[in-house]
């Protein structure tokens, strides 16, 4: 597993930080589903989903509603959701958007690779046959919390 540390400033929207944006763009592969897309357009082949119509998105829909009905395969799924109820209500104008387990259960059908951001270090996990490919810690200095990004890739399971 690759481990990376990047010192960078903290911004209201994660990808507004140039160093985080660059890492994400370098880490994404192929066609990318960007759930919780926010305001920052990335220089990748992305399909952008956001529930908030004031954000920059290709489709305005709840992330879970999109993935549970999705029949498209993506090379990478990018997740940068709000991480707490308060953040969800604040960043998404009162739209509750925290259905992470439900989303994770559906992602397995549409991708083999997930990049997620948060204050946690696991999302898909071994229970869904994913392994950690890279851990990146973005240190913001001072009393600011770090942002953790992980890349997980599906492991092929052989059965007799």
C-alpha positions in Angstrom: 0.0 0.0 0.0 1.3 3.4 -1.0 1.3 6.1 1.7 1.4 9.8 0.9 1.5 13.0 3.0 0.7 16.4 1.4 0.8 19.7 3.3 -1.9 22.0 2.0 -4.3 24.7 3.1 -7.9 23.8 4.1 -10.7 25.2 1.9 -14.5 25.2 2.3 -14.7 22.8 -0.6 -12.0 20.1 -0.6 -11.0 20.3 -4.3 -10.6 24.1 -4.1 -7.2 23.3 -2.6 -4.8 23.2 -5.6 -2.7 20.3 -4.1 -5.7 18.2 -3.3 -7.2 18.9 -6.7 -3.9 17.9 -8.4 -3.7 14.6 -6.4 -7.2 13.7 -7.3 -6.7 14.4 -11.0 -3.6 12.3 -11.0 -5.3 9.5 -9.0 -8.5 9.1 -11.1 -8.5 6.6 -13.9 -10.8 6.4 -17.0 -14.4 7.5 -16.7 -15.1 8.9 -13.2 -18.4 9.2 -11.3 -18.1 12.2 -9.0 -20.8 11.9 -6.3 -21.2 15.0 -4.1 -19.5 17.0 -6.9 -19.6 20.4 -5.3 -18.3 23.5 -7.0 -14.8 22.6 -8.3 -14.8 21.0 -11.8 -11.9 18.6 -12.2 -9.7 18.2 -15.3 -10.7 14.6 -15.8 -13.5 12.7 -17.6 -16.1 13.0 -14.9 -19.9 12.7 -14.6 -20.9 15.0 -11.8 -23.8 14.3 -9.4 -25.0 16.7 -6.7 -28.2 17.1 -4.8 -27.8 20.9 -4.6 -28.8 22.8 -7.8 -26.3 25.6 -6.9 -23.4 23.3 -7.4 -21.7 22.4 -10.7 -23.2 19.1 -11.8 -24.4 17.1 -14.8 -27.3 15.8 -12.8 -29.0 17.0 -9.7 -30.1 14.0 -7.7 -29.4 12.4 -4.3 -26.2 10.3 -4.6 -27.8 7.1 -3.3 -30.8 7.5 -5.6 -28.4 7.8 -8.5 -26.2 4.8 -7.7 -29.1 2.5 -6.9 -30.6 3.0 -10.3 -27.2 3.3 -12.2 -26.5 0.7 -15.0 -23.3 2.4 -16.2 -19.8 1.0 -15.3 -17.3 3.6 -14.1 -13.5 3.1 -13.9 -13.4 5.2 -10.7 -16.0 6.6 -8.3 -15.0 9.7 -6.4 -16.6 10.4 -3.0 -16.2 13.6 -1.1 -19.4 13.8 1.0 -20.1 15.9 4.0 -19.1 13.8 7.0 -21.6 14.8 9.7 -25.2 15.6 9.9 -24.4 19.3 10.6 -22.0 19.5 7.6 -24.6 17.8 5.4 -27.3 20.3 6.3 -24.9 23.2 6.0 -23.1 22.3 2.8 -26.2 20.9 1.0 -28.7 23.7 1.9 -30.8 21.5 4.2 -30.7 18.4 2.1 -29.7 15.4 4.2 -27.1 13.4 2.2 -25.6 10.8 4.6 -26.4 7.3 3.3 -22.9 6.1 3.1 -23.5 2.4 3.8 -26.3 2.2 1.3 -24.1 3.9 -1.3 -21.2 1.6 -0.6 -23.4 -1.4 -1.0 -24.5 -0.2 -4.5 -21.1 0.9 -5.7 -19.8 -2.6 -6.0 -22.1 -3.1 -9.1 -20.8 -0.1 -11.0 -17.0 0.2 -10.2 -13.9 -1.7 -9.1 -12.1 1.4 -7.8 -13.2 4.0 -5.2 -11.5 7.2 -4.0 -13.0 8.6 -0.9 -12.3 11.6 1.3 -13.1 12.2 5.0 -11.9 12.0 8.5 -12.0 8.2 8.3 -9.7 5.7 6.7 -12.1 3.1 5.2 -15.2 3.1 3.0 -15.7 0.0 0.9 -13.6 -2.4 3.1 -12.7 -6.0 3.1 -16.4 -7.0 3.6 -17.0 -5.9 0.0 -13.7 -7.4 -1.2 -11.9 -4.1 -1.6 -8.3 -3.5 -0.5 -6.5 -0.3 0.3 -4.3 0.8 -2.6 -3.2 4.2 -1.3 -3.6 6.3 1.8 -3.1 10.0 1.5 -3.1 12.4 4.4 -3.5 16.1 3.7 -2.1 18.0 6.6 -3.6 21.5 7.1 -1.3 22.7 9.9 -2.1 24.4 13.2 -5.2 23.1 15.0 -6.9 22.0 11.8 -7.9 18.4 11.4 -6.2 16.4 8.6 -8.2 15.2 5.6 -7.8 11.6 4.7 -8.1 10.2 1.2 -8.1 6.6 0.4 -8.0 4.6 -2.9 -9.6 1.2 -2.7 -9.6 -1.4 -5.5 -11.7 -4.5 -5.7 -9.9 -7.8 -5.2 -10.8 -10.7 -7.4 -12.1 -13.6 -5.3 -11.4 -17.1 -6.6 -13.8 -19.8 -5.6 -13.5 -23.6 -6.2 
